[in-house]
């Protein structure tokens, strides 16, 4: 579960996404998009799956600007 500090948690299996709606508000132009004006992605952690092993990107010196795509089928 997200603790309200700006974490976004994606859990596999049934594809559960947890985030604090008060931190990441709906965008007026697209209610399916949520964002925060000043928070930046600083670290990416993958854990709990033997296929990928545990991965911790460490803290990015500025901000992550790439794309993380999760495909559900």
Buried (B, 14 or more C-beta within 10 A) or exposed (E): EBEEEBBBEEEEEEEEEEBBEEBBEEEEEEEEEBEEEEEEBBEEEBEEEEEEEEEEEEEEEEEEEEEEEEEEE
